[in-house]
Amino acid sequence: MENASKAIIMVGGMLIAMLVVSLLVIGWNNITDYNKKEEQIETREQIMKFNKEFESYNKKVVYGYELVSLANLISDTNNTYYDQINRYGNINGYENIVAYVRFLEDTILYDRSGRNKERLLEYTDLQEFMKDFYELSISHGDTVDDINYPKIFKESYFQCDKIVYNGENDNGELENGKGSGRVQKLYFTQITRKE
């Protein structure tokens, strides 16, 4: 009888120990899941904040001076991430942001940039255009034949055609687990605007 009661106490103790261990494992899993969800929320918020700066250019009328600001923002952002990638490796899957601009057929800006007329209707990398255009303006002075080209560009109108996000498929939908969801490409077309 005494042995039976000791056996029952031992079995009961083992059951309680197993129950405690099970509760600890379940609690640990819940804490881990909670931390993962918190990280995902934080990452989403960072991506939304990152995208917000670039999405502010997604409008029907964008002035040329805004594209100058966008070119600077892209350059600064890419340089920042380039430094981080060199230091820590590409842990976030960052890909450079690129903006493209397409000009009207009769624009004086395109002629002034020295670009080939056949490529007029194609999108041109905004960074390259700005570099070529401003280097040309600096080397020849802002005004050539009494035309202030930087002023004309800054006062020109453009529209945002589309924004492409990293991991987006051809239908414009983000695919789960593919890409970061950050803005990767912006497309603009010069427009005429009557006031």
VOZALO-493468 format. One record per residue (C-alpha): residue number from 1; x, y, z. Coordinates in pm, 1 decimal, m for minus. Layout:
N
+------+----------+----------+----------+
! guse !        x !        y !        z !
+------+----------+----------+----------+
!  NUM !        X !        Y !        Z !
...
+------+----------+----------+----------+
This chain:
195
+------+----------+----------+----------+
! guse !        x !        y !        z !
+------+----------+----------+----------+
!    1 !      0.0 !      0.0 !      0.0 !
!    2 !    278.0 !    232.6 !     94.0 !
!    3 !    460.1 !    153.9 !   m230.7 !
!    4 !    144.6 !    215.2 !   m433.9 !
!    5 !     93.8 !    559.0 !   m280.2 !
!    6 !    459.3 !    648.6 !   m347.4 !
!    7 !    418.8 !    532.5 !   m708.3 !
!    8 !    106.7 !    748.3 !   m748.9 !
!    9 !    292.2 !   1049.9 !   m603.7 !
!   10 !    585.0 !    989.0 !   m842.0 !
!   11 !    355.3 !    956.9 !  m1143.6 !
!   12 !    168.5 !   1269.1 !  m1036.0 !
!   13 !    497.4 !   1458.3 !   m999.1 !
!   14 !    606.3 !   1346.9 !  m1344.8 !
!   15 !    273.8 !   1456.0 !  m1494.2 !
!   16 !    303.1 !   1795.1 !  m1327.6 !
!   17 !    663.1 !   1830.0 !  m1453.0 !
!   18 !    553.3 !   1738.2 !  m1807.6 !
!   19 !    266.9 !   1986.6 !  m1783.8 !
!   20 !    503.1 !   2263.7 !  m1667.4 !
!   21 !    752.4 !   2186.3 !  m1946.4 !
!   22 !    468.7 !   2183.1 !  m2204.3 !
!   23 !    342.4 !   2519.2 !  m2079.0 !
!   24 !    695.9 !   2662.5 !  m2099.2 !
!   25 !    734.7 !   2539.5 !  m2458.1 !
!   26 !    395.3 !   2682.3 !  m2557.0 !
!   27 !    479.2 !   3011.8 !  m2385.1 !
!   28 !    817.9 !   3029.8 !  m2559.8 !
!   29 !    654.4 !   2966.6 !  m2899.5 !
!   30 !    395.1 !   3236.9 !  m2833.3 !
!   31 !    665.2 !   3486.3 !  m2733.9 !
!   32 !    867.6 !   3398.7 !  m3045.1 !
!   33 !    561.3 !   3437.0 !  m3269.6 !
!   34 !    478.5 !   3768.8 !  m3104.3 !
!   35 !    835.7 !   3895.4 !  m3162.3 !
!   36 !    823.4 !   3784.8 !  m3527.5 !
!   37 !    493.6 !   3968.3 !  m3576.8 !
!   38 !    637.1 !   4278.7 !  m3410.9 !
!   39 !    938.8 !   4264.5 !  m3642.4 !
!   40 !    711.8 !   4225.4 !  m3945.6 !
!   41 !    502.6 !   4523.4 !  m3836.8 !
!   42 !    816.8 !   4730.6 !  m3778.5 !
!   43 !    956.4 !   4630.3 !  m4119.2 !
!   44 !    627.6 !   4718.2 !  m4289.2 !
!   45 !    624.7 !   5057.1 !  m4117.4 !
!   46 !    984.0 !   5124.6 !  m4228.1 !
!   47 !    896.7 !   5031.3 !  m4587.0 !
!   48 !    585.9 !   5253.2 !  m4578.3 !
!   49 !    794.2 !   5543.2 !  m4446.1 !
!   50 !   1060.7 !   5476.3 !  m4710.9 !
!   51 !    799.5 !   5460.6 !  m4990.5 !
!   52 !    609.7 !   5766.8 !  m4870.5 !
!   53 !    893.2 !   6000.6 !  m4972.3 !
!   54 !    892.0 !   5867.5 !  m5327.6 !
!   55 !    515.8 !   5822.7 !  m5358.5 !
!   56 !    472.6 !   6195.9 !  m5297.9 !
!   57 !    585.5 !   6239.6 !  m5661.0 !
!   58 !    301.6 !   6016.9 !  m5786.0 !
!   59 !     73.9 !   6291.6 !  m5913.9 !
!   60 !    m69.6 !   6429.1 !  m6235.6 !
!   61 !    145.9 !   6740.7 !  m6241.2 !
!   62 !    507.7 !   6737.8 !  m6126.7 !
!   63 !    725.5 !   7041.5 !  m6185.7 !
!   64 !   1077.1 !   7004.5 !  m6319.5 !
!   65 !   1219.1 !   7148.5 !  m5998.1 !
!   66 !   1048.7 !   6860.9 !  m5814.1 !
!   67 !   1227.9 !   6616.4 !  m6044.3 !
!   68 !   1555.9 !   6785.9 !  m5952.1 !
!   69 !   1468.0 !   6720.3 !  m5585.9 !
!   70 !   1370.8 !   6362.5 !  m5670.2 !
!   71 !   1703.0 !   6305.3 !  m5848.0 !
!   72 !   1885.0 !   6429.6 !  m5536.4 !
!   73 !   1669.7 !   6212.5 !  m5307.3 !
!   74 !   1738.4 !   5905.1 !  m5521.9 !
!   75 !   2109.8 !   5976.8 !  m5525.5 !
!   76 !   2123.3 !   6026.4 !  m5148.5 !
!   77 !   1913.8 !   5714.7 !  m5079.0 !
!   78 !   2112.8 !   5491.4 !  m5312.5 !
!   79 !   2441.8 !   5621.8 !  m5168.6 !
!   80 !   2322.2 !   5558.0 !  m4813.2 !
!   81 !   2222.5 !   5201.7 !  m4891.7 !
!   82 !   2537.3 !   5150.5 !  m5100.0 !
!   83 !   2747.0 !   5240.6 !  m4795.1 !
!   84 !   2543.5 !   5005.4 !  m4573.6 !
!   85 !   2568.5 !   4722.1 !  m4827.9 !
!   86 !   2945.3 !   4765.7 !  m4847.1 !
!   87 !   2971.0 !   4766.3 !  m4469.2 !
!   88 !   2722.1 !   4491.5 !  m4373.5 !
!   89 !   2632.5 !   4311.8 !  m4696.7 !
!   90 !   2296.3 !   4334.4 !  m4869.8 !
!   91 !   2089.8 !   4200.3 !  m4580.4 !
!   92 !   1767.0 !   4371.8 !  m4686.4 !
!   93 !   1778.2 !   4286.3 !  m5056.3 !
!   94 !   1806.3 !   4654.1 !  m5147.3 !
!   95 !   1812.7 !   4741.2 !  m5516.1 !
!   96 !   1889.3 !   5090.5 !  m5641.6 !
!   97 !   1600.9 !   5324.7 !  m5712.6 !
!   98 !   1581.4 !   5462.1 !  m6065.1 !
!   99 !   1359.4 !   5733.6 !  m6211.1 !
!  100 !   1292.5 !   5764.1 !  m6581.9 !
!  101 !   1170.8 !   6064.8 !  m6776.0 !
!  102 !   1029.9 !   6090.8 !  m7126.3 !
!  103 !   1016.8 !   6424.0 !  m7310.6 !
!  104 !    776.2 !   6581.5 !  m7556.1 !
!  105 !    878.5 !   6566.7 !  m7918.9 !
!  106 !    921.6 !   6941.2 !  m7957.3 !
!  107 !   1094.7 !   7007.3 !  m7625.8 !
!  108 !   1393.2 !   7237.5 !  m7634.0 !
!  109 !   1532.0 !   7055.4 !  m7331.0 !
!  110 !   1583.0 !   6730.9 !  m7513.6 !
!  111 !   1763.1 !   6904.4 !  m7799.6 !
!  112 !   1979.1 !   7089.3 !  m7548.2 !
!  113 !   2073.3 !   6770.7 !  m7363.3 !
!  114 !   2250.2 !   6643.8 !  m7674.8 !
!  115 !   2043.6 !   6326.2 !  m7679.1 !
!  116 !   1961.2 !   6142.9 !  m7998.5 !
!  117 !   1622.0 !   6245.7 !  m8145.1 !
!  118 !   1537.4 !   5881.6 !  m8226.0 !
!  119 !   1543.2 !   5803.4 !  m7854.4 !
!  120 !   1309.4 !   6090.6 !  m7775.8 !
!  121 !   1002.1 !   5879.5 !  m7711.2 !
!  122 !   1192.7 !   5636.4 !  m7487.8 !
!  123 !   1235.5 !   5682.2 !  m7117.6 !
!  124 !   1569.9 !   5830.5 !  m7016.7 !
!  125 !   1733.8 !   5770.3 !  m6680.8 !
!  126 !   1666.0 !   6091.0 !  m6484.5 !
!  127 !   2001.3 !   6077.1 !  m6304.0 !
!  128 !   2191.0 !   6048.8 !  m6632.5 !
!  129 !   1984.8 !   6324.3 !  m6792.2 !
!  130 !   2042.5 !   6556.3 !  m6497.2 !
!  131 !   2414.0 !   6484.2 !  m6499.0 !
!  132 !   2448.0 !   6539.4 !  m6875.2 !
!  133 !   2212.1 !   6835.1 !  m6879.9 !
!  134 !   2367.2 !   7022.5 !  m6590.7 !
!  135 !   2722.4 !   6948.0 !  m6700.7 !
!  136 !   2628.4 !   7085.0 !  m7042.5 !
!  137 !   2467.9 !   7390.3 !  m6882.0 !
!  138 !   2768.7 !   7453.6 !  m6660.9 !
!  139 !   3019.8 !   7411.8 !  m6943.2 !
!  140 !   2824.6 !   7648.1 !  m7171.7 !
!  141 !   2679.1 !   7873.3 !  m6905.6 !
!  142 !   2316.1 !   7870.0 !  m6796.4 !
!  143 !   2211.7 !   8080.0 !  m7090.6 !
!  144 !   2296.2 !   7997.1 !  m7448.6 !
!  145 !   2141.7 !   8213.2 !  m7718.1 !
!  146 !   1959.7 !   8397.5 !  m7437.2 !
!  147 !   1782.2 !   8076.5 !  m7325.9 !
!  148 !   1808.9 !   7975.0 !  m6959.8 !
!  149 !   1784.8 !   7595.7 !  m6992.1 !
!  150 !   1792.1 !   7502.9 !  m6621.6 !
!  151 !   1507.4 !   7747.4 !  m6560.5 !
!  152 !   1308.1 !   7600.1 !  m6849.8 !
!  153 !   1356.1 !   7249.1 !  m6712.5 !
!  154 !   1259.3 !   7348.8 !  m6358.4 !
!  155 !    943.0 !   7518.7 !  m6487.5 !
!  156 !    844.0 !   7231.1 !  m6717.3 !
!  157 !    555.5 !   6999.5 !  m6632.2 !
!  158 !    562.4 !   6622.3 !  m6601.6 !
!  159 !    321.8 !   6356.4 !  m6490.4 !
!  160 !    399.0 !   6038.1 !  m6303.4 !
!  161 !    309.5 !   5745.3 !  m6527.9 !
!  162 !    370.9 !   5469.8 !  m6276.4 !
!  163 !    568.7 !   5351.1 !  m5978.2 !
!  164 !    712.6 !   5000.3 !  m5968.2 !
!  165 !    781.4 !   4830.7 !  m5636.7 !
!  166 !   1049.2 !   4569.7 !  m5567.5 !
!  167 !    885.7 !   4225.9 !  m5595.4 !
!  168 !    595.8 !   4341.9 !  m5808.9 !
!  169 !    474.3 !   4116.2 !  m6090.1 !
!  170 !    363.7 !   4228.4 !  m6437.7 !
!  171 !      8.5 !   4291.1 !  m6310.0 !
!  172 !    133.2 !   4541.9 !  m6054.1 !
!  173 !     72.6 !   4310.0 !  m5759.0 !
!  174 !    330.3 !   4237.2 !  m5491.3 !
!  175 !    411.4 !   3868.5 !  m5475.6 !
!  176 !    440.9 !   3724.8 !  m5124.3 !
!  177 !    796.9 !   3660.0 !  m5019.6 !
!  178 !    942.2 !   3816.0 !  m5333.8 !
!  179 !   1115.0 !   4149.9 !  m5306.8 !
!  180 !   1108.4 !   4410.1 !  m5036.9 !
!  181 !    799.8 !   4607.6 !  m5145.8 !
!  182 !   1007.2 !   4926.0 !  m5162.9 !
!  183 !    978.1 !   5174.7 !  m5446.8 !
!  184 !   1225.1 !   5074.8 !  m5715.0 !
!  185 !   1132.3 !   5263.3 !  m6035.4 !
!  186 !    942.3 !   5582.2 !  m6113.3 !
!  187 !    833.0 !   5685.1 !  m6464.3 !
!  188 !    753.2 !   6041.3 !  m6571.0 !
!  189 !    641.2 !   6194.7 !  m6899.7 !
!  190 !    666.2 !   6561.1 !  m6990.3 !
!  191 !    328.8 !   6723.5 !  m7048.2 !
!  192 !    203.0 !   7058.4 !  m7167.9 !
!  193 !    m13.5 !   7242.8 !  m6923.7 !
!  194 !   m222.0 !   7543.1 !  m6996.1 !
!  195 !   m287.5 !   7765.1 !  m6701.1 !
+------+----------+----------+----------+
